[in-house]
Amino acid sequence: MKYLLDTHVFLWAVTADPKLSSRAKQIFTGDHELWFSVAGVWEILTKVQIGKLRLPSPAGAYVSAQLVRNNIRVLPITLTHALHLERLPLHHRDPFDRVLIAQSLEEELPIVTADPLLASYSATLVW
C-alpha cells in the first residue's frame, strides 16, 4: 500500500515519538511505499528558520538523510497539484496542508496524519 506522510508524522516516525499512533507506527515500519511531499520539506525548513522547530543537524541534511534511511520517496509539487488548490474549499488555511490534500487527491494517496482539520476534505486519512 502507498501512503503520503504528513510533516508531523514524518518527524514523529523518524524520532520514534510516542505521539505516533500504533497504526501510523505499523505503516511506517511495515512493507509500504511511503511518500513525503516537497511541501513537507519546505514546511520543516521554514519552521527551523523561524525557530519553531529544532533538529539535531541542519534541516536540509537531516531531512535528506532521514528520507534515505527510511526509504521514503519524495513527491514533487506539480502544476496539476497546484491547480487543484483552486478547487479546494478553504476548510484549512495552512498552505502546506492544502498542498498535501491536493496531492493526496490527485495521486490517490491516503494521508497518514493526526490533523483533524484535514478530515473536512474528501482525501482518505489514516491515523
C-alpha positions in Angstrom: 0.0 0.0 0.0 1.1 3.6 -0.7 0.9 6.4 1.9 1.6 10.1 2.0 3.1 11.2 5.3 2.1 14.5 6.9 5.0 16.5 8.2 4.4 15.9 11.9 4.0 12.1 11.2 7.4 12.1 9.3 9.1 13.9 12.2 7.4 11.7 14.9 8.2 8.5 13.0 11.9 9.2 12.4 12.3 10.1 16.1 10.1 7.3 17.5 8.0 9.9 19.2 5.3 8.3 21.5 2.7 10.7 19.9 2.7 8.4 16.8 -0.4 6.2 16.7 0.0 2.4 16.7 -1.5 2.4 13.2 1.0 5.0 12.0 3.9 3.0 13.5 2.7 -0.1 11.7 2.6 1.8 8.4 6.0 3.3 8.9 7.7 0.1 9.9 5.7 -2.2 7.5 6.3 -3.1 3.9 4.6 0.0 2.4 5.5 2.6 -0.2 5.9 5.8 1.8 5.9 9.3 0.2 6.8 12.7 1.7 5.9 15.9 -0.1 8.3 18.6 -1.1 5.7 20.8 0.8 6.7 18.9 4.0 10.4 19.6 3.4 9.5 23.3 2.8 7.5 23.4 6.0 10.3 21.9 8.0 12.9 24.3 6.7 10.5 27.2 7.4 9.8 26.1 10.9 13.5 25.7 11.6 14.3 29.1 10.2 11.6 30.9 12.3 12.6 29.0 15.5 9.5 26.8 15.8 11.4 23.5 15.3 14.8 22.3 16.4 16.6 19.4 14.7 19.9 17.7 15.7 21.6 18.8 12.5 21.0 21.3 9.7 17.5 20.8 8.4 18.2 20.0 4.8 20.8 17.4 5.6 18.7 15.9 8.4 15.6 15.6 6.2 17.6 14.2 3.3 19.3 11.6 5.5 16.0 10.5 7.1 14.3 10.1 3.7 17.2 7.8 2.5 17.5 5.9 5.9 13.8 5.2 5.9 13.3 4.5 2.2 10.8 7.3 1.8 10.1 8.7 -1.7 9.8 12.4 -2.4 6.6 13.7 -4.0 7.3 16.8 -6.0 4.7 19.5 -6.3 3.4 19.5 -9.9 1.4 22.0 -11.8 -1.6 19.6 -11.5 -1.2 19.7 -7.7 -1.0 23.4 -7.6 -4.0 23.9 -9.9 -6.1 21.5 -7.7 -5.8 24.1 -4.9 -8.2 26.3 -6.7 -10.9 23.7 -6.3 -10.3 23.1 -2.6 -12.7 24.8 -0.2 -10.9 26.9 2.5 -11.6 24.5 5.4 -7.9 24.6 6.2 -5.9 27.8 5.6 -2.4 26.2 6.2 -0.8 26.3 2.7 1.4 23.3 3.4 -1.6 21.2 4.4 -3.6 22.4 1.4 -0.9 21.2 -0.9 -0.8 17.9 0.9 -4.6 17.5 0.4 -4.3 18.4 -3.3 -1.5 15.9 -3.8 -3.4 13.2 -1.9 -6.5 13.7 -4.1 -4.6 13.9 -7.4 -2.3 10.9 -6.7 -4.9 8.9 -4.8 -2.7 8.5 -1.8 -4.1 8.2 1.7 -2.5 10.7 4.2 -1.1 9.5 7.4 -2.0 12.4 9.8 -3.2 13.3 13.2 -4.6 16.6 12.0 -8.4 16.6 12.5 -8.8 19.6 10.2 -7.9 17.5 7.1 -11.0 15.4 7.7 -13.0 18.3 6.2 -11.8 17.2 2.7 -12.5 14.1 0.7 -9.0 12.7 1.0 -8.5 9.3 2.7 -6.9 9.8 6.1 -5.2 7.2 8.3 -4.3 7.6 11.9 
